[in-house]
Amino acid sequence: MNTGLPVFLDYNSTTPVDSRVLEVMLPYFKEHFGNAASKTHAYGWIADEAVEIAREQAAALIGAKKQEIIFTSGSTESINLALKGMAEVYGREKNHLITCKTEHKAVLDTCAWLEKHGVEITYLDVTREGLIDLPQLKNSIRENTLMVTVMFANNETGVIQPVNEIGKICREKGVYFFTDATQAAGKVRIEVNEQNIDLLSISSHKIYGPKGAGLLYVRRKNPRVTLAPLIHGGGHEKSLRSGTVNVPAVAGFGKACELAASSWFEDAQQNSTLRTKLEQALTENGMAFINGSIRTRLPNTTNLCFKNVSSAEFIKLFPQLAVATGSACTSSENKPSHVLRAMGLTDRESQSSVRFSIGRFTKEEEIEFTISLIKNKLKEYSDGNL
Ligand code: PLP
């Protein structure tokens, strides 16, 4: 195992492009370089066909209709479009939003921006397991509540929120439900109609597609959702996201969605076997404990709080491992994770926590290597020999 690069155990930050995805993308850089909005010649028609195939593939992954898929540059943009776009259309009558303290910064920072623009936000607490409290959600819904935005699965802990119940509550109370499914897509089953989801975001680079593509699902019926765009221009993507479509990235994203739809279950089984092996080895003898619910979580993620080593020291001790402390977007800040703090961990505990996230290309030998490396080195470390 001497590739010179660390073992990649950070699939929640991003994933390598699947070679089947790359193959689909390549022709759209050179031979089929057309602009999907060009209606007057074959270059445009061919590019447009690729985008429409991708739209069908993306819709199929979540049980939506293709007309309900808006392509964007990624989840951050989709989240901004969902939250700001809804607030602009409905904000005069309904200017209250409910979210949760453990959301990704893409949601929390957008909510903070909305607050500055007169929208009231309720931030739901989570339990020690990282789960929202459904009665608290119900009690927080008011006359002027426009929508609930609670993530499907958490990027740091993998904890899956009770999406079915949230969807039911929202439907009963007549409020819209947006869920950030960036981490859930391709790892668990998503069905927007069964789950009463009205808006949903997915990012290509988290599901073995290229960076620079994502989607926002926008329900068209029962209820129809109307949005205002963030980006104005040529009226692309049903006027919700103007700008020339990134055809190679979108074509690749579509293929990645197709692969996710056909292999998520198999991937989940493989990931969960490896994750369990890693987790059991690292938690025995009280060396570490697991952060977050183990009943309802993604199959590929484990967030471990180590007893005798801080996460900063862990990163220094193990240059052979690519793991994360906090999310990729906030790990540069070196602050205790807002997710773990909201779950009630002390600063010290959250600063001793490390996220391992595995994926489609993780090999058993890599997990075995990781286990023996960590066990041996941490023993020397605690014995004071390092
Ligand atoms: N939401 C969650 C839960 C994420 O994990 C991420 C990425 O880390 C994002 C949103 C942002 O996604 P993107 O990188 O596509 O903007």
Boltz pocket constraint, residues with backbone or C-beta under 6 A from the ligand:
constraints:
  - pocket:
      binder: B
      contacts: [[A, 12], [A, 13], [A, 73], [A, 74], [A, 75], [A, 76], [A, 77], [A, 104], [A, 106], [A, 151], [A, 153], [A, 154], [A, 155], [A, 180], [A, 182], [A, 183], [A, 202], [A, 203], [A, 204], [A, 213], [A, 214], [A, 327], [A, 328], [A, 329]]
      max_distance: 6.0
